[in-house]
């Protein structure tokens, strides 16, 4: 027992000896230092825009050098953040930009169509898009397909129709900014009205990245490959009634414009500090069970806030203006890409990103998702609702700064203070 007391006493003395600080002329501890260096304050704005009369070079500050070989100047002027990326970019992310201008266009009497699918942008596995134009009266012939069809009217007015498997009929008119949705397998038609001299143009989104506009099920194509005596037996009429059916598909063709007007429903946009946003999903458009969208405007100097979408990829279409997106893909991977009207972006699920207006006019674009419900996570809201001490430990911010963060999603923010 006494030996254990001596051992404990000895340990206590040693502990006291270790705890006594060595004599020093410095009485205060050094200031705390960050675990890693502070992030750089170097500016990373786009270095030029597509309208400038310059020869762009891959130089940012002291980094980079001139190009000695040939240059495609128009493309380089449109993509300053690819040629001279921000210093915050890191690594390589699969290409997430596709301009419709690079898509092969299918020209028909009465209109045209061009598409983007996984063959054009390998990252776009879940959604594909078609841009279509119909002259006044022209018809996209009666057809159906294996994938659901979501649509947005870019310009003009159209008459659409469908018949459900239960025999229900829908005929309606849509105008600029309106949407429609046809479930997979539902037969339907699209015809441009003559309310304008030019007809209409619209965007079609399909809930499969491998969709091809050249592989739809067309009424005329089907009947051209069925013996006429079988057609007559099916419809229970004389075979001569089918003397004039087409020998091959029509696809897009001119016709007489539809009569009268049919009212369509509208969803109003929600104002935001730097623009507006309008979400249309199954809560307001119940029939659209596989595709939803947000129509976003961003004023000059504004930005679609830093955010991500938890489970669904974002297929983005730029209608007007100029923008840039930086996509963060985890593992220190981040790339910045510039976009113009007519361009498509595809952002995989959970990739952090923003959409910044880099032009001098209002930016208008669509965010489209393969989902019945629109969901996003706002970085600002997340930090605002997280205990301050955690945010301070990560980012070194003070309480006043964290208190200024909006606890409500802003969606679109204005220029910086």
C-alpha positions in Angstrom: 0.0 0.0 0.0 2.8 2.4 1.0 4.7 1.7 -2.3 1.6 2.6 -4.3 1.3 5.9 -2.4 5.0 6.7 -3.1 4.4 5.9 -6.9 1.3 8.2 -7.0 3.2 11.0 -5.2 6.1 10.7 -7.6 3.6 10.8 -10.6 2.0 13.9 -9.1 5.4 15.6 -8.7 6.3 14.7 -12.3 3.0 16.1 -13.5 3.5 19.3 -11.7 7.0 19.6 -13.1 5.7 19.1 -16.7 3.0 21.7 -16.1 5.4 24.4 -15.0 6.2 26.6 -18.0 9.8 27.4 -18.9 11.0 30.9 -18.2 10.6 33.2 -21.2 10.8 36.9 -22.0 7.5 36.4 -24.1 4.4 36.4 -21.9 1.6 36.1 -24.5 0.8 33.2 -26.9 1.2 33.8 -30.7 -1.9 34.8 -32.7 -3.9 31.9 -34.1 -3.1 30.9 -37.7 -5.4 29.3 -40.3 -5.1 25.6 -40.8 -4.5 26.4 -44.5 -3.6 29.7 -46.2 -6.4 32.2 -46.7 -8.2 32.3 -50.0 -6.7 34.7 -52.5 -8.4 38.1 -53.0 -7.2 38.3 -56.7 -10.0 39.4 -59.0 -11.4 36.7 -61.3 -13.8 38.6 -63.6 -14.2 37.5 -67.3 -11.3 39.3 -69.1 -13.3 40.2 -72.2 -16.7 39.6 -73.9 -17.8 38.4 -77.3 -18.3 41.9 -78.7 -14.7 43.2 -78.2 -12.4 43.8 -81.1 -9.4 42.0 -79.7 -7.3 38.9 -80.2 -7.9 37.0 -77.0 -4.9 35.4 -75.2 -4.7 32.8 -72.5 -3.1 35.2 -70.0 -4.4 36.1 -66.5 -2.1 38.2 -64.4 1.3 36.6 -64.4 0.0 33.3 -65.6 -0.2 32.0 -69.1 1.4 33.1 -72.4 0.4 34.1 -75.9 -0.7 31.7 -78.6 1.8 31.2 -81.4 -0.3 28.9 -83.5 -3.7 29.4 -85.2 -6.8 30.7 -83.3 -10.5 30.4 -83.6 -11.1 34.0 -82.4 -15.0 34.0 -82.5 -15.1 31.0 -80.3 -12.4 32.3 -78.0 -14.2 35.6 -77.6 -17.3 33.7 -76.5 -15.4 31.7 -74.0 -13.1 33.9 -71.9 -13.3 31.7 -68.9 -12.2 28.7 -70.8 -9.2 30.4 -72.5 -8.2 32.3 -69.4 -10.0 30.6 -66.5 -10.4 32.1 -63.0 -7.6 31.1 -60.7 -10.2 29.4 -58.5 -10.8 26.8 -61.2 -9.1 23.4 -60.7 -8.9 20.1 -62.5 -11.1 19.0 -65.4 -14.9 18.4 -65.4 -16.6 16.6 -68.3 -17.9 19.2 -70.8 -21.2 20.6 -69.6 -21.9 23.1 -72.5 -23.6 22.5 -75.9 -24.7 25.3 -78.2 -27.8 24.4 -80.4 -25.8 26.2 -83.1 -23.6 23.1 -83.3 -26.5 20.7 -83.7 -27.3 19.4 -87.2 -30.6 21.1 -88.3 -33.4 19.1 -90.0 -35.0 21.4 -92.6 -38.6 20.7 -93.7 -41.2 22.6 -95.8 -42.8 24.5 -93.0 -40.1 24.5 -90.3 -37.0 22.9 -88.9 -35.8 21.0 -85.8 -32.4 20.4 -84.1 -31.6 18.4 -81.0 -29.1 17.8 -78.2 -28.8 14.4 -76.6 -26.1 12.2 -75.0 -24.3 11.9 -78.3 -23.5 15.6 -78.2 -22.8 16.0 -74.5 -21.8 12.7 -72.7 -22.6 14.0 -69.2 -26.2 14.7 -70.2 -27.5 11.2 -69.3 -31.0 12.0 -68.0 -32.5 14.7 -70.2 -32.4 15.6 -73.9 -33.7 18.7 -75.8 -35.1 19.7 -79.2 -35.5 23.2 -80.6 -38.3 23.4 -83.2 -39.7 26.1 -85.5 -43.0 25.9 -87.3 -44.2 28.5 -89.8 -47.8 29.8 -89.4 -50.2 26.8 -90.0 -47.4 24.2 -90.1 -47.9 21.0 -88.2 -45.5 18.7 -86.3 -47.3 15.6 -87.4 -49.3 13.4 -85.0 -47.0 11.1 -83.2 -45.9 9.6 -79.8 -42.7 8.5 -78.2 -41.3 6.3 -75.4 -40.4 9.4 -73.2 -42.3 12.1 -71.6 -42.4 15.4 -73.5 -42.2 18.8 -71.6 -42.3 22.0 -73.7 -41.7 25.7 -73.4 -42.9 28.2 -76.0 -40.1 30.6 -77.0 -42.2 32.7 -79.4 -45.6 32.7 -81.2 -48.8 30.7 -80.5 -49.6 27.0 -81.0 -52.5 24.6 -80.9 -51.7 21.3 -79.1 -53.9 18.2 -78.7 -53.7 14.7 -77.2 -55.9 11.7 -76.5 -55.3 9.6 -73.3 -55.4 5.8 -73.2 -58.8 6.2 -71.5 -60.1 8.2 -74.5 -60.0 11.6 -72.8 -59.4 14.4 -75.3 -57.4 17.6 -74.7 -57.1 20.5 -77.1 -55.5 23.8 -76.0 -53.7 26.9 -77.1 -50.3 27.9 -75.7 -48.3 31.2 -76.2 -44.9 32.6 -75.3 -43.8 31.4 -71.9 -46.4 28.7 -71.6 -45.7 25.0 -71.0 -47.2 21.7 -71.9 -46.5 18.1 -71.0 -47.4 14.8 -72.7 -46.7 11.6 -70.8 -44.8 8.9 -72.5 -46.8 7.0 -75.1 -49.6 9.6 -75.3 -50.3 10.5 -79.0 -50.3 14.2 -79.7 -49.9 17.0 -82.3 -48.5 20.5 -82.4 -49.6 23.2 -84.9 -48.5 26.8 -85.2 -51.3 29.4 -85.3 -51.4 32.4 -87.6 -51.7 35.0 -84.8 -48.2 36.1 -85.9 -46.9 36.1 -89.4 -43.9 34.0 -88.4 -45.6 31.1 -86.6 -43.9 29.8 -83.5 -40.7 28.4 -82.0 -40.5 26.2 -78.9 -38.3 24.0 -76.8 -39.0 20.3 -76.1 -37.4 18.4 -73.2 -37.5 14.6 -73.0 -36.8 12.6 -69.8 -34.1 10.5 -71.3 -30.6 11.6 -72.4 -30.7 9.1 -75.3 -33.9 10.4 -76.8 -33.7 11.0 -80.6 -36.2 13.2 -82.5 -35.5 11.0 -85.5 -36.9 8.0 -83.7 -40.4 9.1 -82.8 -43.5 7.0 -83.7 -45.2 8.9 -86.6 -48.7 8.4 -87.9 -47.8 8.6 -91.6 -44.7 6.5 -91.1 -46.7 3.7 -89.4 -49.4 3.6 -92.1 -46.9 3.7 -94.9 -45.6 0.3 -93.5 -48.9 -1.4 -93.1 -50.6 -3.2 -96.1 -53.5 -1.1 -97.3 -55.9 -4.0 -97.0 -55.0 -4.3 -93.3 -55.6 -0.5 -92.9 -59.0 -0.8 -94.6 -60.0 -3.8 -92.4 -58.9 -1.9 -89.2 -61.0 1.1 -90.0 -63.9 -0.9 -91.6 -64.0 1.3 -94.8 -63.3 0.7 -98.5 -59.7 0.4 -99.4 -60.0 3.2 -101.9 -60.4 5.7 -99.0 -56.6 5.3 -98.5 -55.5 6.0 -102.1 -53.8 9.3 -101.1 -52.1 8.5 -97.8 -48.4 9.5 -97.9 -45.8 6.9 -98.8 -43.4 8.1 -96.1 -43.4 10.3 -93.0 -44.4 14.0 -93.2 -42.7 15.0 -89.9 -43.2 18.8 -90.4 -45.5 20.0 -93.2 -47.6 23.2 -94.1 -51.3 23.3 -93.5 -54.2 25.6 -92.8 -53.9 27.4 -89.4 -56.3 26.3 -86.7 -59.4 28.5 -85.9 -60.5 30.2 -82.7 -58.7 30.7 -79.4 -58.6 28.6 -76.3 -57.5 30.1 -73.0 -54.4 28.8 -71.2 -53.5 28.9 -67.5 -50.7 31.1 -66.3 -48.2 30.8 -63.3 -46.9 34.2 -62.1 -43.2 34.8 -61.4 -41.9 35.5 -57.9 -39.8 38.7 -57.6 -36.3 38.3 -56.2 -33.6 40.8 -55.1 -31.7 40.4 -58.4 -34.5 39.3 -60.8 -37.3 36.8 -60.7 -38.0 33.1 -60.7 -41.1 31.0 -61.7 -41.3 27.4 -60.6 -43.7 25.1 -62.4 -43.8 21.5 -61.0 -46.4 18.9 -60.1 -47.7 21.2 -57.3 -49.0 23.7 -59.9 -48.9 21.5 -63.1 -50.1 18.1 -61.8 -49.9 16.3 -65.1 -46.1 16.8 -65.4 -44.9 13.9 -63.3 -41.4 13.5 -64.7 -40.2 17.0 -65.6 -40.4 20.3 -63.8 -38.8 23.7 -64.3 -37.9 27.2 -63.1 -37.9 30.2 -65.4 -35.3 32.6 -64.1 -34.4 36.3 -64.9 -31.3 37.9 -63.6 -30.8 41.6 -63.9 -27.5 43.2 -65.0 -24.8 42.5 -62.3 -27.0 39.9 -60.6 -26.6 36.2 -60.1 -28.6 33.0 -59.5 -27.3 32.3 -56.0 -24.8 29.6 -55.1 -26.8 26.4 -54.7 -27.2 22.8 -55.8 -29.9 20.3 -56.5 -29.8 17.3 -54.2 -30.8 14.4 -56.5 -31.6 15.6 -60.0 -29.4 17.0 -62.9 -30.2 20.4 -64.2 -30.7 21.0 -68.0 -30.3 24.7 -68.5 -31.3 26.6 -71.6 -30.3 30.3 -72.2 -33.0 32.3 -74.0 -31.4 35.8 -73.9 -28.3 37.5 -72.4 -24.8 36.3 -71.4 -23.8 34.3 -68.4 -21.1 32.3 -66.8 -21.3 29.2 -64.6 -18.7 27.8 -62.3 -19.4 24.1 -61.4 -17.9 22.6 -58.3 -17.7 18.8 -58.5 -16.0 18.0 -55.1 -12.4 16.8 -54.8 -11.1 20.2 -55.6 -12.6 20.1 -59.1 -14.1 23.3 -60.4 -14.5 24.7 -64.0 -16.0 28.0 -65.3 -17.8 28.2 -68.6 -19.4 31.1 -70.5 -22.9 30.9 -72.1 -24.8 32.9 -74.7 -28.5 32.7 -75.9 -29.2 29.3 -77.5 -26.6 27.5 -75.4 -27.4 24.5 -73.1 -25.8 23.6 -69.8 -26.0 20.3 -68.0 -25.1 20.2 -64.3 -25.1 16.8 -62.5 -26.9 16.3 -59.2 -25.3 17.9 -56.1 -22.7 19.9 -58.1 -22.5 23.3 -56.5 -22.9 26.2 -59.0 -24.1 29.7 -59.7 -25.3 31.5 -62.8 -23.9 35.0 -63.2 -25.2 37.7 -65.6 -22.0 38.8 -67.4 -23.8 40.9 -70.0 -25.4 44.4 -70.2 -29.0 43.1 -70.6 -31.4 41.0 -68.5 -30.5 37.3 -68.5 -33.3 34.9 -69.1 -32.9 31.1 -68.8 -34.7 27.9 -67.9 -33.7 25.3 -65.3 -35.3 21.9 -66.2 -35.2 18.8 -64.1 -36.2 15.1 -64.5 -38.5 15.2 -61.4 -42.0 16.0 -60.4 -40.8 18.5 -57.8 -38.4 21.4 -57.9 -35.7 21.2 -55.2 -32.6 23.3 -54.5 -30.3 23.9 -51.5 -29.2 27.5 -51.0 -25.7 28.0 -49.6 -26.6 31.2 -48.0 -29.7 29.8 -46.2 -27.7 26.7 -45.1 -25.1 28.9 -43.4 -27.7 31.3 -42.0 -29.5 28.4 -40.3 -26.5 26.6 -39.0 -25.1 27.3 -35.5 -22.8 30.4 -35.8 -19.9 28.7 -34.0 -19.7 26.0 -36.7 -19.7 28.5 -39.5 -17.1 30.6 -37.7 -14.9 27.6 -37.2 -15.0 26.8 -40.9 -14.9 30.2 -42.5 -13.5 32.6 -39.9 -16.5 34.9 -40.2 -17.7 37.2 -37.4 -21.2 37.1 -35.9 -22.4 40.3 -37.6 -21.6 38.9 -41.1 -23.4 35.6 -40.4 -26.4 37.5 -38.9 -26.6 39.4 -42.3 -27.1 36.1 -44.2 -30.7 35.6 -45.4 -32.5 32.8 -43.6 -34.9 32.7 -46.6 -33.8 31.5 -50.1 -33.0 34.5 -52.3 -32.8 32.5 -55.5 -31.5 35.5 -57.5 -29.3 38.1 -55.8 -28.3 41.6 -57.0 -24.8 43.1 -57.5 -22.3 42.9 -54.7 -22.2 45.8 -52.2 
